[in-house]
Amino acid sequence: DFLCISLVNGFIQLRYNLGDKTVILQTLQKVHANGKTWHSLKAGRVGNEGYLDLDGINITQKASPGMNVLDTHTDFFVGGVSSLNLVNSMAVENEPTGFTGCIREIVINNRELKLTATDPKGGANVGDCDGTACGYTVCKNNGTCQVGNSGFSCSCPQEWTGNTCEQSIHCSQNRCRSQALCIPQPTSFSYTCVCALGWSGKYCDSKIQFFIAKFVGNSYIKYRDPYYGKRDLQYSRISLNFTTNQTEGLIVWMGKGEDEDNDFLAIGLANGTLKVVINLGERISVPLIHSKYSSCCDERWHFITVVQNQTCIKVYLDEELIVFEDIDPQRKYTALNYGGICYFGGFEIGRNVNVVTTGLFQKEFVGKIKDVVLFQDSRKIQLMKAEGYNVYNGNYGN
């Protein structure tokens, strides 16, 4: 499998192969090769349908029915490759050659790559295209960069401060403690503190302990499974208790949540109904739509267990089997390679549940979670020892 973007005789080409046939898309117009004009390029695929957009002019092409997942296990290269032998013969028009020109603002699956001297894994023969100390987006939040004798300086908009305009003026003198996040509130000329896991209070200066985690909608816990390397990933299992009065929300996401091809097992609420989704290599949704199971949003405690036996999925709600389905009788993918990562209640601050889950779930979870057990472990996982923010003590009250 591969996906390659290249410049061919002045045109931009997108080529990709998902395991069966190579698809080739080419822009309708040429790029201006004057070394001065910046071009905006968007390229990619949704399933087996590719798209290519150069400066707002878009073309699409659908591959023949078949594979729809890009399965690659190599590094990601920009501008060239470390060895021409790495380039598939079908990925380029002629003999592969490196790119000559300037590249900036690369965004892969909604994540921007930092094209600096230190962030990439490696590289060679790459220089500063701007030619000054300012470079690209040195000044954040629409700040204006100015070159000086000792480097650069940023002239910041009214609401921002700092050497690179990276800090809100409302957070410049914040009193948030214990690794809390400062969230500016411009309308009230103030800020709020979002507390790290295990802390509470206006300024996150009160230590707390709990065995029931309370999520308020802008909360998450990220747990790293210390036994992941020893797990038999063809036979996964997770169980937990939850309570909520909401009809939407992501309860748990077993998986990295970094791009669309990561394996995952997810449990959440959709339209007042419990929904389980699993991806073992081909995304397959297993929703529970029967109205008799819509009582999961009644503020009562409910016990859910999801068992994956290769491609057979069992879901128990309050110890009643409500789903028993073989999602792939062909046994093409049988292991849940979730990377040892479990998210509870949502994702990191600033990552929208609807975006990360590509619409499978709409919102963060509002409610309580307790008694989480992975696989056949004899002990419940200790949520307090994980990473997280804005999670409260749910041991008492509502």
MARDOLO-512695 format. One line per field, with one value per residue (C-alpha): z, y, x; residue number from 0; chain; residue in one letter. Coordinates in Angstrom, 3 decimals. Layout:
up	[Z; ...]
north	[Y; ...]
east	[X; ...]
tivex	[NUM; ...]
fipa	[A; ...]
sevo	[a; ...]
//
This chain:
up	[0.000; -0.592; -1.023; -2.923; -3.991; -6.683; -9.250; -12.834; -15.830; -13.872; -12.684; -9.228; -9.086; -6.294; -6.493; -4.002; -3.817; -1.129; -2.018; -5.339; -7.945; -8.251; -8.574; -10.273; -9.979; -11.665; -11.253; -14.125; -13.929; -13.671; -10.754; -11.235; -11.268; -10.580; -7.086; -5.628; -5.653; -2.780; -3.670; -1.414; -1.916; -0.329; -1.123; 0.410; 0.337; 2.046; 1.806; -1.754; -3.166; -3.697; -3.944; -5.075; -4.646; -5.958; -5.081; -4.694; -7.880; -6.837; -8.589; -7.234; -8.433; -7.035; -7.170; -8.226; -5.395; -3.095; -0.376; 1.410; 4.091; 3.624; 5.392; 5.611; 8.097; 6.879; 7.853; 6.363; 3.918; 2.785; -0.241; -0.924; 0.550; 2.286; -0.402; -3.851; -3.353; -0.907; -3.683; -5.270; -9.062; -9.418; -7.027; -9.539; -13.270; -14.093; -12.072; -8.552; -7.846; -4.836; -4.716; -5.274; -3.736; -0.489; 1.621; 4.682; 6.853; 6.355; 8.088; 8.244; 9.604; 11.320; 12.945; 11.755; 11.262; 12.777; 10.003; 12.253; 12.670; 15.771; 15.436; 12.417; 12.834; 10.306; 7.066; 4.876; 2.677; 3.915; 4.494; 5.694; 2.838; 4.404; 4.631; 7.829; 11.543; 11.268; 9.222; 9.027; 11.885; 14.412; 15.883; 16.974; 17.032; 14.108; 15.619; 13.295; 13.058; 12.800; 12.103; 14.403; 14.946; 17.546; 15.839; 15.714; 17.777; 17.677; 17.727; 19.349; 18.957; 21.945; 23.489; 23.368; 24.940; 25.283; 23.092; 20.301; 21.229; 22.592; 25.856; 26.444; 28.429; 30.706; 31.692; 31.965; 35.744; 36.418; 39.790; 38.470; 40.315; 40.161; 36.371; 35.752; 32.382; 32.199; 29.936; 29.038; 29.353; 27.164; 27.633; 31.391; 31.160; 33.337; 33.207; 34.645; 35.796; 34.439; 37.071; 36.444; 37.689; 41.499; 42.079; 42.514; 43.620; 41.866; 41.501; 41.599; 44.972; 46.794; 46.587; 46.085; 46.014; 44.505; 43.198; 41.252; 38.477; 37.706; 34.188; 33.457; 29.655; 29.245; 31.024; 30.115; 31.576; 29.493; 30.901; 29.648; 30.073; 31.683; 30.563; 26.914; 25.639; 27.297; 26.168; 23.706; 21.529; 19.788; 23.025; 24.517; 27.264; 29.125; 31.788; 33.831; 35.650; 34.482; 35.245; 33.308; 32.460; 29.020; 25.693; 23.993; 25.129; 24.678; 27.693; 26.707; 23.669; 23.651; 21.039; 20.175; 18.538; 16.314; 12.806; 11.032; 10.627; 14.315; 15.807; 18.513; 20.645; 21.751; 24.047; 24.242; 23.987; 20.789; 20.727; 24.197; 23.162; 24.091; 21.098; 20.652; 17.754; 16.930; 14.298; 13.876; 10.645; 8.700; 10.421; 11.404; 13.566; 15.810; 17.121; 19.560; 18.310; 20.097; 22.161; 25.066; 25.766; 25.769; 29.571; 29.973; 30.524; 33.647; 36.292; 37.523; 37.638; 34.675; 34.202; 30.705; 29.423; 25.891; 24.880; 21.636; 20.658; 17.384; 15.178; 17.448; 19.655; 22.756; 24.632; 28.027; 29.631; 33.278; 32.775; 29.890; 26.520; 24.076; 21.143; 19.803; 16.329; 14.093; 12.391; 9.854; 9.200; 6.811; 9.809; 7.854; 10.993; 14.383; 16.853; 18.644; 18.348; 20.545; 21.506; 25.239; 25.387; 26.954; 26.992; 29.362; 28.958; 26.000; 24.606; 25.440; 25.954; 22.547; 20.736; 19.743; 20.224; 17.058; 15.016; 16.550; 16.235; 12.737; 13.846; 15.636; 18.890; 19.212; 22.667; 25.707; 28.486; 31.352; 34.269; 36.428; 35.775; 38.223; 38.513; 35.214; 34.501; 31.427; 29.993; 32.821; 35.303; 38.950; 39.881; 38.748; 37.032; 39.187; 37.369; 39.849; 38.565; 34.960; 33.046; 32.916; 33.413; 34.815; 36.527; 39.887; 42.929; 42.223; 45.472; 46.980; 45.949; 42.366]
north	[0.000; 3.574; 7.168; 9.603; 13.250; 14.440; 17.169; 15.865; 18.188; 21.102; 19.182; 17.744; 14.009; 11.934; 8.205; 5.608; 1.864; 0.122; -3.348; -4.074; -1.286; 2.010; 5.114; 8.221; 11.732; 14.797; 18.483; 20.324; 23.268; 23.636; 25.260; 28.571; 27.646; 31.156; 30.463; 33.247; 32.016; 29.843; 27.183; 25.522; 21.765; 19.358; 15.656; 12.401; 9.772; 8.694; 4.921; 4.168; 7.554; 9.975; 13.764; 16.408; 20.155; 22.741; 26.356; 25.569; 23.533; 20.039; 16.679; 13.266; 9.710; 6.469; 3.267; 0.003; -1.794; -3.573; -2.474; 0.801; 0.954; 2.305; -0.196; 1.227; 0.549; 2.920; 6.398; 9.453; 11.326; 14.964; 16.341; 13.162; 9.819; 8.502; 5.842; 5.713; 1.972; 2.803; 4.270; 1.882; 1.908; 2.670; 5.653; 8.023; 8.780; 8.255; 7.708; 9.149; 12.463; 14.761; 17.929; 21.340; 24.210; 25.276; 23.389; 24.695; 24.014; 20.264; 18.892; 15.111; 13.901; 17.270; 17.310; 19.791; 18.503; 20.716; 21.340; 22.355; 21.199; 19.139; 17.700; 15.360; 11.906; 12.725; 14.498; 15.927; 18.953; 21.022; 24.757; 27.700; 28.759; 32.080; 33.194; 35.205; 34.546; 34.924; 31.828; 30.539; 31.072; 31.940; 34.431; 32.733; 34.053; 36.468; 38.141; 40.100; 38.997; 41.555; 40.751; 42.353; 42.276; 39.502; 37.412; 38.241; 39.849; 39.533; 42.326; 40.751; 41.462; 43.038; 39.749; 37.982; 38.297; 36.382; 36.109; 34.454; 35.708; 32.249; 33.316; 34.969; 38.199; 36.786; 33.917; 35.881; 36.320; 33.195; 31.447; 27.932; 25.362; 21.649; 21.480; 22.918; 24.414; 28.092; 28.696; 32.378; 33.926; 37.058; 38.141; 38.455; 39.530; 36.558; 32.877; 29.482; 26.686; 23.175; 20.849; 17.904; 14.511; 14.360; 18.091; 20.381; 23.892; 27.256; 27.257; 23.456; 23.570; 20.921; 17.305; 14.739; 10.951; 8.972; 5.564; 6.898; 9.349; 12.155; 13.631; 17.029; 17.209; 18.782; 15.904; 12.944; 10.228; 8.635; 5.299; 3.393; -0.368; -1.575; -5.152; -4.348; -6.116; -9.362; -9.298; -11.763; -9.141; -11.676; -12.035; -8.607; -7.674; -4.536; -4.044; -1.035; 0.610; 3.954; 6.305; 9.331; 11.369; 12.361; 10.799; 11.413; 10.807; 8.773; 6.503; 4.668; 4.481; 1.673; 2.831; 5.516; 7.817; 9.337; 8.549; 6.785; 3.475; 2.889; -0.168; 0.662; -0.566; 2.147; 2.332; 5.315; 6.751; 7.813; 9.057; 7.645; 4.177; 2.278; 2.036; -0.201; 0.288; -1.855; -1.576; -4.485; -3.148; -2.454; 0.023; -1.740; -0.161; -2.310; -0.006; -1.117; 0.444; -1.540; 0.731; -1.731; -0.860; 2.933; 3.098; 3.598; 7.361; 7.208; 8.199; 4.578; 2.549; 0.188; -2.554; -3.137; -5.765; -6.052; -9.233; -9.627; -13.200; -12.645; -11.298; -12.373; -9.578; -10.032; -7.116; -7.508; -4.756; -5.358; -8.975; -9.543; -10.502; -7.862; -8.350; -11.463; -10.855; -12.041; -8.832; -10.608; -14.332; -14.273; -13.626; -11.065; -9.116; -10.800; -8.731; -5.488; -3.612; -0.709; 0.416; 0.016; 3.305; 3.720; 7.041; 7.572; 10.337; 12.038; 13.053; 15.634; 19.224; 20.792; 17.496; 17.290; 13.888; 14.261; 14.955; 12.269; 9.571; 10.792; 11.261; 7.945; 9.840; 13.447; 14.631; 14.054; 11.947; 13.586; 11.206; 8.771; 5.727; 3.135; -0.458; -0.633; -4.038; -4.896; -8.404; -10.991; -8.941; -9.643; -5.951; -2.879; -0.298; 2.675; 5.683; 8.031; 6.980; 7.890; 11.182; 13.413; 16.777; 18.177; 14.925; 15.215; 13.053; 11.122; 9.146; 11.224; 13.095; 13.611]
east	[0.000; 1.131; -0.045; 2.194; 1.866; 4.277; 4.914; 4.835; 5.398; 3.943; 0.865; 0.234; -0.440; -1.953; -1.332; -2.490; -2.799; -4.869; -3.692; -5.371; -5.121; -3.226; -5.437; -4.007; -5.476; -3.974; -4.818; -6.495; -4.113; -0.349; 1.457; 3.268; 6.956; 8.210; 9.523; 7.371; 3.766; 2.530; -0.040; -2.606; -2.852; -5.307; -5.175; -6.312; -8.998; -12.196; -12.378; -11.311; -12.356; -9.480; -9.580; -7.100; -7.566; -5.102; -5.909; -9.612; -10.084; -11.110; -11.216; -12.210; -11.981; -13.310; -11.306; -12.882; -14.698; -12.324; -9.940; -10.673; -7.965; -4.429; -2.165; 1.379; 4.146; 6.861; 8.013; 6.332; 8.587; 8.325; 10.211; 12.144; 13.146; 16.241; 16.633; 15.017; 14.566; 11.770; 9.606; 7.130; 7.492; 3.782; 3.933; 5.583; 5.410; 9.086; 12.249; 11.764; 13.499; 13.471; 11.373; 12.991; 11.069; 9.414; 6.859; 5.026; 1.988; 1.626; -1.483; -2.005; -5.366; -5.966; -2.513; 0.112; 3.636; 6.324; 8.823; 11.693; 15.268; 14.449; 10.931; 11.237; 12.767; 15.455; 16.293; 19.048; 19.772; 16.833; 17.201; 15.135; 12.874; 11.887; 15.489; 15.018; 14.734; 10.961; 10.214; 6.668; 4.190; 6.895; 4.429; 1.228; -2.358; -1.903; 1.144; 3.436; 7.072; 9.856; 13.509; 16.065; 19.812; 19.522; 16.838; 13.152; 10.426; 6.649; 4.127; 1.058; -2.669; -4.411; -5.559; -2.179; 1.276; 4.557; 7.659; 5.650; 2.151; 1.405; -0.236; -3.596; -3.337; -6.051; -3.736; -0.494; -0.924; -2.982; -2.992; -3.679; -1.597; -0.718; -0.222; -3.682; -4.609; -5.531; -8.525; -9.028; -12.490; -12.241; -15.861; -15.360; -11.679; -10.793; -9.867; -10.751; -8.462; -8.977; -7.573; -5.290; -6.433; -6.391; -6.881; -9.871; -10.798; -10.912; -7.140; -6.673; -4.928; -6.999; -5.837; -8.623; -8.952; -11.823; -12.825; -15.811; -14.854; -17.301; -17.143; -18.683; -18.437; -15.004; -13.265; -11.120; -8.935; -6.176; -5.046; -1.997; -2.275; 0.986; 0.288; -0.445; 2.676; 1.580; -2.060; -3.577; -5.251; -7.482; -9.463; -10.172; -12.602; -13.653; -16.299; -17.397; -20.279; -21.662; -24.531; -25.773; -28.861; -27.562; -28.552; -25.172; -21.619; -18.438; -17.907; -14.731; -12.433; -9.859; -7.373; -4.845; -7.389; -4.684; -5.912; -8.745; -6.917; -6.121; -7.853; -10.355; -13.219; -15.634; -18.646; -20.955; -24.428; -26.176; -29.787; -30.347; -29.188; -26.054; -23.711; -20.664; -18.252; -15.228; -12.513; -10.089; -8.638; -11.808; -14.131; -17.364; -20.043; -22.224; -24.978; -27.660; -30.866; -33.561; -35.811; -35.919; -32.276; -32.771; -33.119; -29.362; -29.787; -31.953; -29.340; -29.218; -26.010; -25.633; -23.043; -21.687; -19.270; -17.911; -16.095; -14.142; -13.303; -11.445; -14.280; -17.146; -18.496; -20.661; -22.180; -23.819; -25.904; -26.798; -25.682; -28.128; -26.647; -27.902; -25.498; -23.818; -22.442; -19.639; -18.496; -16.272; -16.882; -13.897; -11.564; -9.524; -8.562; -8.855; -6.783; -7.626; -4.315; -5.400; -1.900; -2.459; -4.402; -7.848; -9.697; -12.605; -15.171; -13.487; -10.108; -7.455; -8.610; -9.163; -9.811; -13.472; -15.136; -17.193; -14.037; -11.799; -14.486; -15.502; -19.084; -19.527; -20.119; -21.214; -20.147; -17.986; -19.504; -21.402; -21.871; -19.922; -17.733; -16.408; -15.156; -13.272; -11.710; -9.635; -9.400; -9.544; -7.520; -8.232; -8.011; -9.884; -7.728; -6.731; -8.138; -6.475; -3.039; -3.799; -3.545; -6.589; -8.232; -11.470; -12.496; -14.210; -14.808; -18.009; -18.037; -20.818; -23.940; -25.010]
tivex	[0; 1; 2; 3; 4; 5; 6; 7; 8; 9; 10; 11; 12; 13; 14; 15; 16; 17; 18; 19; 20; 21; 22; 23; 24; 25; 26; 27; 28; 29; 30; 31; 32; 33; 34; 35; 36; 37; 38; 39; 40; 41; 42; 43; 44; 45; 46; 47; 48; 49; 50; 51; 52; 53; 54; 55; 56; 57; 58; 59; 60; 61; 62; 63; 64; 65; 66; 67; 68; 69; 70; 71; 72; 73; 74; 75; 76; 77; 78; 79; 80; 81; 82; 83; 84; 85; 86; 87; 88; 89; 90; 91; 92; 93; 94; 95; 96; 97; 98; 99; 100; 101; 102; 103; 104; 105; 106; 107; 108; 109; 110; 111; 112; 113; 114; 115; 116; 117; 118; 119; 120; 121; 122; 123; 124; 125; 126; 127; 128; 129; 130; 131; 132; 133; 134; 135; 136; 137; 138; 139; 140; 141; 142; 143; 144; 145; 146; 147; 148; 149; 150; 151; 152; 153; 154; 155; 156; 157; 158; 159; 160; 161; 162; 163; 164; 165; 166; 167; 168; 169; 170; 171; 172; 173; 174; 175; 176; 177; 178; 179; 180; 181; 182; 183; 184; 185; 186; 187; 188; 189; 190; 191; 192; 193; 194; 195; 196; 197; 198; 199; 200; 201; 202; 203; 204; 205; 206; 207; 208; 209; 210; 211; 212; 213; 214; 215; 216; 217; 218; 219; 220; 221; 222; 223; 224; 225; 226; 227; 228; 229; 230; 231; 232; 233; 234; 235; 236; 237; 238; 239; 240; 241; 242; 243; 244; 245; 246; 247; 248; 249; 250; 251; 252; 253; 254; 255; 256; 257; 258; 259; 260; 261; 262; 263; 264; 265; 266; 267; 268; 269; 270; 271; 272; 273; 274; 275; 276; 277; 278; 279; 280; 281; 282; 283; 284; 285; 286; 287; 288; 289; 290; 291; 292; 293; 294; 295; 296; 297; 298; 299; 300; 301; 302; 303; 304; 305; 306; 307; 308; 309; 310; 311; 312; 313; 314; 315; 316; 317; 318; 319; 320; 321; 322; 323; 324; 325; 326; 327; 328; 329; 330; 331; 332; 333; 334; 335; 336; 337; 338; 339; 340; 341; 342; 343; 344; 345; 346; 347; 348; 349; 350; 351; 352; 353; 354; 355; 356; 357; 358; 359; 360; 361; 362; 363; 364; 365; 366; 367; 368; 369; 370; 371; 372; 373; 374; 375; 376; 377; 378; 379; 380; 381; 382; 383; 384; 385; 386; 387; 388; 389; 390; 391; 392; 393; 394; 395; 396; 397]
fipa	[A; A; A; A; A; A; A; A; A; A; A; A; A; A; A; A; A; A; A; A; A; A; A; A; A; A; A; A; A; A; A; A; A; A; A; A; A; A; A; A; A; A; A; A; A; A; A; A; A; A; A; A; A; A; A; A; A; A; A; A; A; A; A; A; A; A; A; A; A; A; A; A; A; A; A; A; A; A; A; A; A; A; A; A; A; A; A; A; A; A; A; A; A; A; A; A; A; A; A; A; A; A; A; A; A; A; A; A; A; A; A; A; A; A; A; A; A; A; A; A; A; A; A; A; A; A; A; A; A; A; A; A; A; A; A; A; A; A; A; A; A; A; A; A; A; A; A; A; A; A; A; A; A; A; A; A; A; A; A; A; A; A; A; A; A; A; A; A; A; A; A; A; A; A; A; A; A; A; A; A; A; A; A; A; A; A; A; A; A; A; A; A; A; A; A; A; A; A; A; A; A; A; A; A; A; A; A; A; A; A; A; A; A; A; A; A; A; A; A; A; A; A; A; A; A; A; A; A; A; A; A; A; A; A; A; A; A; A; A; A; A; A; A; A; A; A; A; A; A; A; A; A; A; A; A; A; A; A; A; A; A; A; A; A; A; A; A; A; A; A; A; A; A; A; A; A; A; A; A; A; A; A; A; A; A; A; A; A; A; A; A; A; A; A; A; A; A; A; A; A; A; A; A; A; A; A; A; A; A; A; A; A; A; A; A; A; A; A; A; A; A; A; A; A; A; A; A; A; A; A; A; A; A; A; A; A; A; A; A; A; A; A; A; A; A; A; A; A; A; A; A; A; A; A; A; A; A; A; A; A; A; A; A; A; A; A; A; A; A; A; A; A; A; A; A; A; A; A; A; A; A; A; A; A; A; A; A; A; A; A; A; A; A; A; A; A; A; A]
sevo	[d; f; l; c; i; s; l; v; n; g; f; i; q; l; r; y; n; l; g; d; k; t; v; i; l; q; t; l; q; k; v; h; a; n; g; k; t; w; h; s; l; k; a; g; r; v; g; n; e; g; y; l; d; l; d; g; i; n; i; t; q; k; a; s; p; g; m; n; v; l; d; t; h; t; d; f; f; v; g; g; v; s; s; l; n; l; v; n; s; m; a; v; e; n; e; p; t; g; f; t; g; c; i; r; e; i; v; i; n; n; r; e; l; k; l; t; a; t; d; p; k; g; g; a; n; v; g; d; c; d; g; t; a; c; g; y; t; v; c; k; n; n; g; t; c; q; v; g; n; s; g; f; s; c; s; c; p; q; e; w; t; g; n; t; c; e; q; s; i; h; c; s; q; n; r; c; r; s; q; a; l; c; i; p; q; p; t; s; f; s; y; t; c; v; c; a; l; g; w; s; g; k; y; c; d; s; k; i; q; f; f; i; a; k; f; v; g; n; s; y; i; k; y; r; d; p; y; y; g; k; r; d; l; q; y; s; r; i; s; l; n; f; t; t; n; q; t; e; g; l; i; v; w; m; g; k; g; e; d; e; d; n; d; f; l; a; i; g; l; a; n; g; t; l; k; v; v; i; n; l; g; e; r; i; s; v; p; l; i; h; s; k; y; s; s; c; c; d; e; r; w; h; f; i; t; v; v; q; n; q; t; c; i; k; v; y; l; d; e; e; l; i; v; f; e; d; i; d; p; q; r; k; y; t; a; l; n; y; g; g; i; c; y; f; g; g; f; e; i; g; r; n; v; n; v; v; t; t; g; l; f; q; k; e; f; v; g; k; i; k; d; v; v; l; f; q; d; s; r; k; i; q; l; m; k; a; e; g; y; n; v; y; n; g; n; y; g; n]
//
